[in-house]
Amino acid sequence: MDDTELRDNDIVRVYDVLLGYSDCLMATDEILRAILIQPEFQKEMGTPKLHYLLGKICRRMGAQSRGQRVSVLAAAYRPVPCYTSSPGDPPSA
């Protein structure tokens, strides 16, 4: 697909996944900004703690909106740590 055409149609490509810029990425960023200004995030922390706290909120949000479906990040709230790769990492072969 042509990236210029995607951009002209408000679509962002992340590897082989296409996302709407305004209705997906910006909406997600707005939610994340609202979460990150909460008091429990106003301290230095490592990735596992950040994922745990974000997972706690995602789990609560998911339970309210989708019933039993749980996102990967919401699973980070469980007793098992959840790690993700960097967005800049190349896809595995």
C-alpha positions in Angstrom: 0.0 0.0 0.0 1.1 3.5 -0.7 2.0 5.3 2.6 1.2 8.7 1.0 -2.3 7.5 0.1 -2.7 6.1 3.6 -1.7 9.4 5.2 -4.0 11.3 2.8 -6.8 9.1 4.1 -6.0 9.6 7.8 -4.6 6.0 8.2 -1.3 5.1 10.0 0.6 1.9 9.2 2.4 0.1 12.1 4.2 -2.8 10.4 1.3 -4.6 8.8 -1.5 -3.1 10.9 -3.5 -0.1 9.6 -5.0 2.2 12.2 -7.2 5.3 11.9 -5.2 8.3 13.0 -8.0 10.4 14.5 -10.5 7.7 15.6 -8.0 5.3 17.0 -4.5 6.7 17.7 -5.6 10.1 18.9 -8.5 8.7 20.9 -6.2 6.3 22.6 -3.7 9.1 23.3 -6.5 11.1 24.9 -7.4 8.3 27.2 -3.7 7.6 28.1 -3.1 11.3 28.9 -6.1 11.3 31.2 -4.8 8.2 33.0 -1.2 9.4 33.3 -2.1 12.6 35.1 -3.6 10.6 38.0 -1.6 10.8 41.3 -0.4 7.2 41.3 1.6 7.9 38.1 3.3 11.0 39.4 6.5 9.2 40.5 9.4 7.5 39.0 8.8 3.8 38.1 10.0 1.0 35.9 8.2 -0.6 33.0 6.7 -3.5 35.0 5.1 -1.1 37.5 3.8 1.2 34.8 2.3 -1.8 33.0 0.8 -3.0 36.3 -0.9 0.3 37.0 -2.1 0.8 33.5 -3.3 -2.8 33.5 -5.3 -2.2 36.6 -7.1 0.7 35.0 -7.5 -1.2 31.6 -9.0 -4.2 33.5 -11.5 -2.0 35.2 -12.4 -0.2 32.0 -12.7 -3.5 30.1 -14.9 -5.0 32.7 -17.2 -2.1 32.4 -17.4 -2.0 28.7 -16.8 -5.6 27.4 -17.6 -8.0 30.1 -15.0 -10.8 30.4 -12.7 -9.9 27.5 -9.3 -8.8 28.7 -6.6 -6.9 26.8 -2.9 -7.8 26.9 -2.3 -4.7 29.0 -5.1 -5.6 31.4 -3.5 -8.9 31.9 -0.4 -7.1 33.3 -2.5 -6.4 36.4 -2.6 -10.1 37.2 0.3 -11.6 39.3 2.3 -12.4 36.1 4.4 -9.5 34.7 3.7 -8.5 31.1 6.5 -7.1 28.9 6.1 -5.7 25.4 8.7 -4.9 22.8 9.6 -1.5 21.7 7.6 0.0 18.8 10.9 0.4 17.0 11.9 -3.3 17.2 11.8 -5.1 13.9 9.2 -7.8 13.5 10.5 -11.3 14.2 11.0 -13.6 11.2 
